[in-house]
Amino acid sequence: MVGRLLDDDPEAAWQHALAARARAARIGVVREAAGLAAYHAGHYGEALAELRTARRLTGSDEHLPVIADAERALGRPERALTIAASPEVGRLPVEQRVEMLIVESGARADLGQRDAAVITLQLGLLDNHSGAPWVARLRSAYADALAAVGRDAEARHWLERAAEADPDDVTGVHERLAELDGLVLTDLEDEDEDDVEDDVEDDEDDVEDDDVDTRGGSDDDSADAVHDVRTGRQGDDGDDDR
């Protein structure tokens, strides 16, 4: 039940895990499930406690990347880096090692070490063609690190490479690319709207100038007409006198 709810309703998964823990607190897989549920639900302190207990009960290091990331989430990137440097990490399968590198890169970014965050992920594994889910995650994280130091063109390239490795969009990278394209289109539309507004304002100014000219012409014509009328009247009066 906990596993099925993790993605759709992590808080409900956490509540189910708590109920299971109450019945079997000394079983490692139960504490492991509780820790993962707490992590996905954003209860990072509880996640640390549960996953550390699970590690003691099972002897497994497979969730060290999650433990390190929970430390990051609690505002302790230095502790995350300490875990990333532990010898146990070198014995993890490639997927977990990549996850730890992603966490390490994020922790360095948290500390303001953005160039180091990029270097952490500059690996030959970026060109791995296995199609494993971690390939897309690594490339996506590398793209984020590049974007953070202003290397936008390279970031876009690695996002596209991540999309190639994730045709089913499990990581959501296709959606991110679509959002980037949408932002570009939106910017172009805004520029077009600004141009139209400028043209309208120019047209309005021209119309106002024309109105001023027209009104000015009418005043001159009116003055001439009044002069003519007065002159005509004077003439008429002179004819009558004659």
C-alpha positions in Angstrom: 0.0 0.0 0.0 2.8 2.5 0.9 4.6 1.9 -2.3 1.5 2.4 -4.4 0.7 5.7 -2.7 4.2 7.2 -2.8 3.8 9.0 -6.1 0.1 9.8 -6.0 -0.4 10.7 -2.3 2.8 10.7 -0.3 1.1 12.0 2.9 -1.3 9.1 2.8 1.6 6.7 2.3 3.3 8.3 5.3 0.3 7.7 7.4 0.0 4.0 6.3 3.8 3.6 7.1 3.3 5.0 10.6 0.5 2.4 11.1 2.8 -0.4 9.9 5.6 0.9 12.1 3.4 0.8 15.1 2.8 -3.0 14.5 6.4 -3.9 13.4 8.9 -1.3 14.5 11.8 -3.7 14.6 11.5 -4.9 11.0 14.0 -3.2 8.7 11.9 -3.0 5.6 9.0 -1.4 7.5 11.3 1.3 8.8 12.7 1.7 5.3 9.2 2.1 3.8 8.4 4.7 6.6 11.6 6.6 5.8 10.9 6.8 2.1 7.3 7.8 2.7 8.4 10.5 5.1 10.9 11.8 2.6 8.4 12.0 -0.3 5.9 13.7 2.0 8.5 16.3 3.0 8.9 15.2 6.6 12.7 15.2 6.3 13.5 14.9 10.0 11.4 11.8 10.3 12.9 10.5 7.1 16.4 10.7 8.6 15.4 8.9 11.7 13.6 6.1 9.9 16.2 5.5 7.3 19.0 5.5 9.8 17.2 3.0 11.9 16.5 0.9 8.8 20.2 1.0 7.9 21.1 -0.3 11.4 18.6 -3.1 11.1 19.4 -4.2 7.6 23.0 -3.2 7.1 22.2 -1.8 3.7 23.7 1.5 2.5 21.4 1.8 -0.6 19.5 4.8 0.8 22.5 6.9 1.7 21.7 9.3 -1.2 18.2 9.9 0.3 19.7 10.4 3.7 22.1 13.0 2.3 19.4 14.8 0.4 17.2 14.9 3.6 20.2 16.7 5.3 20.2 19.2 2.4 16.5 19.7 2.8 17.0 20.5 6.4 19.5 23.2 5.5 22.6 21.1 6.3 24.5 20.8 3.1 27.8 20.2 4.9 26.4 17.0 6.4 25.3 16.0 2.9 28.8 16.4 1.6 30.2 14.4 4.5 27.9 11.5 3.6 28.8 11.8 0.0 32.5 11.4 0.8 32.0 8.3 2.9 33.7 5.1 1.7 30.4 3.2 1.7 29.2 5.3 -1.3 31.9 3.8 -3.5 30.4 0.3 -3.0 26.9 1.4 -4.1 25.5 0.4 -7.5 25.9 2.9 -10.3 22.3 4.2 -10.0 22.8 5.1 -6.3 26.3 6.6 -6.9 24.8 8.9 -9.5 22.0 9.9 -7.2 24.7 10.7 -4.6 26.6 12.8 -7.1 23.4 14.7 -7.9 22.9 15.4 -4.2 26.6 16.4 -3.8 26.3 18.9 -6.7 23.1 20.3 -5.1 24.8 20.7 -1.7 27.7 22.6 -3.3 25.3 24.9 -5.0 23.6 25.4 -1.7 26.9 26.6 -0.3 27.4 29.0 -3.2 30.0 26.7 -4.9 28.3 26.7 -8.3 31.3 26.0 -10.4 32.1 23.1 -8.2 28.5 21.9 -8.6 29.1 21.8 -12.4 32.4 20.0 -12.1 30.9 17.4 -9.8 28.7 16.2 -12.6 31.2 16.4 -15.5 31.4 12.6 -15.9 31.9 10.2 -18.7 28.6 8.7 -17.5 26.8 11.6 -19.2 27.4 9.9 -22.5 26.1 6.5 -21.3 23.8 4.9 -23.8 22.2 2.3 -21.6 18.8 4.0 -21.5 18.7 3.6 -17.7 16.5 6.1 -15.8 19.6 7.5 -14.0 21.1 8.7 -17.3 18.2 11.2 -17.9 18.4 12.3 -14.2 22.2 12.9 -14.4 21.9 14.9 -17.7 19.0 16.9 -16.3 20.9 17.7 -13.1 23.9 18.7 -15.1 21.8 21.0 -17.2 20.5 22.7 -14.0 24.0 23.2 -12.8 25.1 24.7 -16.1 22.1 27.0 -16.1 22.9 28.2 -12.6 26.3 29.6 -13.8 24.8 31.2 -16.9 25.8 28.6 -19.5 22.3 28.5 -21.0 23.1 27.1 -24.4 24.9 24.1 -22.9 22.1 23.7 -20.4 19.6 23.5 -23.2 21.8 21.0 -25.0 21.9 18.7 -22.0 18.2 19.0 -21.4 17.7 17.8 -24.9 20.1 14.9 -24.3 18.1 14.1 -21.1 14.9 14.0 -23.1 16.6 11.6 -25.6 17.3 9.2 -22.7 13.8 9.5 -21.3 11.3 9.0 -24.1 8.5 8.3 -21.7 9.2 11.5 -19.8 9.4 9.8 -16.4 11.7 12.6 -15.2 9.5 15.4 -16.6 12.3 16.8 -18.8 10.1 17.0 -21.9 7.7 19.2 -20.0 10.6 21.4 -19.0 11.7 21.8 -22.6 8.2 22.6 -23.6 8.0 25.3 -20.9 11.3 26.8 -22.2 9.9 26.9 -25.7 6.7 28.4 -24.3 8.7 31.1 -22.6 10.5 32.0 -25.8 7.2 32.2 -27.7 5.6 34.3 -25.0 8.5 36.7 -25.1 8.1 37.0 -28.8 4.4 37.6 -28.5 5.1 40.3 -25.9 7.5 42.0 -28.2 5.0 41.9 -31.0 2.3 43.4 -28.7 4.7 46.1 -27.7 5.4 46.9 -31.3 1.7 47.1 -32.0 1.1 49.3 -29.0 3.9 51.6 -30.2 2.4 51.8 -33.7 -1.0 52.6 -32.2 0.5 55.3 -30.0 2.3 56.8 -33.0 -0.9 56.7 -35.0 -2.8 58.4 -32.2 -0.1 61.1 -32.0 -0.4 61.6 -35.8 -4.1 61.9 -35.5 -3.8 64.5 -32.7 -1.3 66.5 -34.8 -3.7 66.4 -37.7 -6.5 67.6 -35.4 -4.4 70.4 -34.2 -3.5 71.4 -37.8 -7.1 71.2 -38.8 -8.3 73.2 -35.9 -5.6 75.7 -36.6 -6.6 76.0 -40.3 -10.2 76.5 -39.3 -9.3 79.4 -37.0 -7.4 81.1 -39.8 -10.2 80.5 -42.3 -12.7 81.9 -39.7 -10.6 85.0 -39.2 -10.5 85.6 -43.0 -14.2 85.0 -43.3 -14.9 87.5 -40.5 -12.7 90.0 -42.2 -14.4 89.5 -45.5 -17.8 89.8 -44.0 -16.9 93.0 -42.2 -15.4 94.3 -45.4 -18.4 93.4 -47.4 -20.7 95.0 -44.9 -18.6 98.2 -45.1 -18.9 98.1 -48.9 -22.6 97.6 -48.7 -23.0 100.5 -46.4 -20.9 102.7 -48.7 -23.2 101.7 -51.7 -26.2 102.6 -49.7 -24.6 106.0 -48.9 -23.9 106.5 -52.5 
